Amino acid sequence: MTGMFSRFDYTDAALTTGERFLELVEGVDEPETRVPDTPGWTLVDCLGHVALAPTRFLELARGEGEWCRQAVDVPDFNAKQIANLPTREVSVLARQLREDLDTLVDAVSHFNAQVPKMRFDGDRLIRADAALGILIGEFVVHGFDVARAIGARWWVEPEVVLMIVRGRQQILPSWVDTTTAAGHQATYDIRLRGCSERYVYEFTDGELVINPDEPRRPDVHISVDPTAALLTGYGRLSPTWAALTGRAFAWGSKPWLAPRLASKFLPA
């Protein structure tokens, strides 16, 4: 699991994870089942939120659509979307997601060699193909939420996790919680197990730079299972749980920083 991903890796993963999410949701008997780790959403709310994402991504890739200048405004944006869903019929929302995802994937597949960039929440300018990693994260993480609510099995391939991580890294500096990270000064060396993927998170007075050109000496090294890194990063699993189960291990001059890293970011 090394090297670069092509746009076709992203499009294939988007189709696969999107369909897996839909199969899970369509198999639920009670669509108003409450979904944990979301702001009071039901399964239909969750599906509606995800179903609107492909069209939004395509609009942003075309220089249109809406995005939140501040990441802290995203929960309100999502709440308004859900309040204004055109329907709460699972079959209709599922059909919309399938059709709109096909349209988005086709558009990304036909990008020119010079991939367009798009604005995204937090006012970030990101590659429109690697942005699919963020969309894949919607399918995977909300699939985890739904599976948890109904007691179903859910899984994600490590290489798909890497696509999500790479997509998310493009926007992560804008998701720093200015309250919990205020004045924070530390350098984290993060290594994902089973691959050569490695990142440096450098906080300077509460501002984050990922993989700086001349990083400082790390204060803490973290070795973590990719899926555990993903789910702790999205606030679905506790860093303490990851450490106690052996899915994460920290060492260095300040190992106590590791379980506090997730708290430096706004909820996803």
RABEL-V88970 format. One record per pair of residues at least 24 apart in sequence whose C-alpha atoms are under 10 Angstrom apart, sorted by the first residue. I is the first residue (numbers start at 0). J is the second residue. Records with the same first field share a line. If there is no record, write none. Layout:
I = J / J
This chain:
0 = 157 / 158 / 159 / 161 / 193 / 194 / 195 / 196
1 = 158 / 161 / 193 / 194 / 195 / 196
2 = 194 / 195 / 196
3 = 162
4 = 129 / 158 / 161 / 162 / 165
5 = 128 / 129
6 = 104 / 107 / 108 / 109 / 110 / 114 / 127 / 128 / 129 / 131
7 = 104 / 107 / 108 / 128
8 = 128 / 129 / 131 / 158 / 159 / 162
9 = 104 / 107 / 108 / 128 / 129 / 130 / 131 / 132 / 134 / 135 / 159 / 162 / 163 / 166
10 = 100 / 101 / 103 / 104 / 105 / 106 / 107 / 108 / 128 / 129 / 131 / 132 / 135
11 = 104
12 = 131 / 132 / 135 / 156 / 158 / 159 / 162
13 = 53 / 100 / 101 / 103 / 104 / 131 / 132 / 133 / 134 / 135 / 136 / 137 / 138 / 139 / 159
14 = 97 / 100 / 101 / 104 / 135 / 138
15 = 135 / 138
16 = 134 / 135 / 136 / 137 / 138 / 139 / 142 / 155 / 156 / 159
17 = 49 / 50 / 96 / 97 / 100 / 134 / 135 / 136 / 137 / 138 / 139 / 142
18 = 93 / 96 / 97 / 100 / 138
19 = 138 / 139 / 142 / 153 / 154
20 = 46 / 49 / 93 / 137 / 138 / 139 / 140 / 141 / 142 / 143 / 145 / 146 / 153
21 = 46 / 49 / 50 / 89 / 90 / 92 / 93 / 94 / 96 / 97 / 138 / 142
22 = 93 / 142
23 = 142 / 143 / 145 / 146 / 149 / 151 / 152 / 153
24 = 89 / 90 / 93 / 142 / 145 / 146 / 149
25 = 89 / 90 / 93
27 = 89 / 145 / 146 / 149 / 151
28 = 149
29 = 149
30 = 87 / 88 / 89
31 = 87
32 = 145 / 148 / 149
33 = 144 / 145 / 148 / 149
34 = 141 / 143 / 144 / 145 / 146 / 147 / 148 / 149
35 = 141 / 143 / 144 / 145 / 146 / 147 / 148 / 235
36 = 141 / 143 / 144 / 145 / 147 / 148 / 233 / 234 / 235 / 236 / 266 / 267
37 = 141 / 144 / 235 / 266 / 267
38 = 74 / 77 / 78
40 = 78 / 81
41 = 145 / 148
42 = 89 / 141 / 144 / 145 / 148 / 149
43 = 81 / 84 / 86 / 87 / 88 / 89 / 92
44 = 77 / 78 / 80 / 81 / 82 / 84 / 87 / 89
45 = 81 / 137 / 141 / 142 / 144 / 145
46 = 81 / 87 / 88 / 89 / 92 / 93 / 96 / 138 / 141 / 142 / 145
47 = 80 / 81 / 82 / 83 / 84 / 85 / 86 / 87 / 88 / 89 / 91 / 92 / 93 / 95 / 96
48 = 77 / 78 / 80 / 81 / 84 / 92 / 137 / 141
49 = 92 / 93 / 96 / 134 / 137 / 138 / 141 / 142
50 = 84 / 91 / 92 / 93 / 94 / 95 / 96 / 97 / 98 / 99 / 100 / 137 / 138
51 = 80 / 81 / 84 / 92 / 95 / 96 / 99 / 100
52 = 96 / 99 / 100 / 103 / 134 / 137 / 138
53 = 95 / 96 / 97 / 98 / 99 / 100 / 101 / 102 / 103 / 104 / 131 / 134
54 = 95 / 96 / 98 / 99 / 100 / 102 / 103
55 = 99 / 103
56 = 100 / 103 / 117 / 118 / 119 / 127 / 130 / 131 / 133 / 134
57 = 99 / 100 / 102 / 103 / 104 / 106 / 107 / 117 / 127
58 = 103 / 117
59 = 116 / 117 / 118 / 119 / 127
60 = 103 / 106 / 107 / 114 / 115 / 116 / 117 / 118 / 119 / 125 / 126 / 127 / 128 / 130
61 = 115 / 116 / 117 / 118 / 127
62 = 115 / 116 / 117 / 118
63 = 117 / 118
64 = 118 / 119
65 = 118 / 119 / 120
66 = 118 / 119 / 120 / 121 / 122 / 123
67 = 118 / 119 / 120 / 121 / 122 / 123
68 = 118 / 119 / 120 / 121 / 122 / 123 / 173
69 = 119 / 120 / 121 / 122 / 123 / 173 / 174
70 = 119 / 120 / 121 / 122 / 123 / 170 / 171 / 172 / 173 / 174 / 175 / 176 / 265 / 266 / 267
71 = 120 / 121 / 173 / 174 / 175 / 176 / 177 / 265 / 266 / 267
72 = 120 / 121
73 = 120 / 121 / 266 / 267
74 = 266 / 267
100 = 134
103 = 131
104 = 128 / 131
107 = 131
119 = 169 / 170
120 = 170 / 173 / 174
121 = 170 / 171 / 172 / 173 / 174 / 175
122 = 170 / 173
123 = 169 / 170 / 171 / 172 / 173
124 = 169 / 170
125 = 166 / 168 / 169 / 170
126 = 166 / 169
127 = 166
128 = 166
129 = 162 / 163 / 165 / 166 / 167 / 169
130 = 162 / 163 / 165 / 166 / 167 / 168 / 169 / 170
131 = 162 / 163 / 165 / 166 / 167
132 = 159 / 160 / 161 / 162 / 163 / 164 / 165 / 166 / 167 / 168 / 169
133 = 162 / 163 / 164 / 165 / 166 / 167 / 168 / 169 / 170
134 = 163 / 166 / 167
135 = 159 / 160 / 162 / 163 / 166
136 = 160 / 162 / 163 / 164 / 166 / 167 / 229 / 233
137 = 163 / 267
139 = 163 / 229 / 230
140 = 229 / 230 / 233 / 234 / 235 / 267
141 = 235
143 = 230 / 235
144 = 235
154 = 226
155 = 225 / 226
156 = 225 / 226
157 = 191 / 192 / 193 / 194 / 224 / 225 / 226 / 229
158 = 194 / 225 / 226
159 = 225 / 226
160 = 225 / 226 / 227 / 228 / 229 / 230
161 = 191 / 194 / 196 / 225 / 226 / 229
163 = 229
164 = 225 / 228 / 229 / 232
165 = 196
167 = 229 / 232
168 = 198 / 209
169 = 209
171 = 207 / 208 / 209 / 264 / 265
172 = 200 / 202 / 206 / 207 / 208 / 209 / 264
173 = 206 / 207 / 264 / 265
174 = 207 / 263 / 264 / 265 / 266 / 267
175 = 202 / 205 / 206 / 207 / 261 / 262 / 263 / 264 / 265 / 266
176 = 205 / 206 / 261 / 262 / 263 / 264 / 265 / 266
177 = 205 / 206 / 263 / 264 / 265
178 = 205 / 263 / 264 / 265
179 = 205 / 259 / 260 / 262 / 263 / 264 / 265
180 = 204 / 205 / 206 / 207 / 260 / 262 / 263 / 264
181 = 205 / 206 / 263
182 = 206
183 = 207 / 263
184 = 218
185 = 215 / 216 / 217 / 218 / 219 / 253 / 256
186 = 214 / 215 / 216 / 217 / 218 / 219 / 220 / 253 / 256
187 = 214 / 215 / 216 / 217 / 218 / 219 / 220 / 221 / 251 / 253 / 254 / 256 / 257 / 260
188 = 214 / 216 / 217 / 218 / 219 / 220 / 221 / 222 / 249 / 250 / 251 / 257
189 = 217 / 219 / 220 / 221 / 222 / 223 / 228 / 249 / 257
190 = 220 / 221 / 222 / 223 / 224 / 225 / 228 / 247
191 = 221 / 222 / 223 / 224 / 225 / 226 / 227 / 228 / 247
192 = 221 / 222 / 223 / 224 / 225 / 226 / 228 / 246 / 247
193 = 223 / 224 / 225
194 = 224 / 225
196 = 225
197 = 221 / 222
200 = 260
202 = 263
205 = 263
207 = 263
217 = 251 / 252 / 253
218 = 250 / 251 / 252 / 253 / 254 / 255 / 256 / 257
219 = 249 / 250 / 251 / 252 / 253 / 254 / 255 / 256 / 257
220 = 248 / 249 / 250 / 251 / 252 / 253 / 254 / 256 / 257
221 = 247 / 248 / 249 / 250 / 251 / 254 / 256 / 257 / 258
222 = 246 / 247 / 248 / 249 / 250
223 = 247 / 248 / 249
224 = 248
228 = 261
231 = 258 / 260 / 261
232 = 260 / 261 / 262 / 264 / 266 / 267
233 = 261 / 264 / 265 / 266 / 267
234 = 261 / 262 / 264 / 265 / 266 / 267
235 = 266 / 267
237 = 261
238 = 262
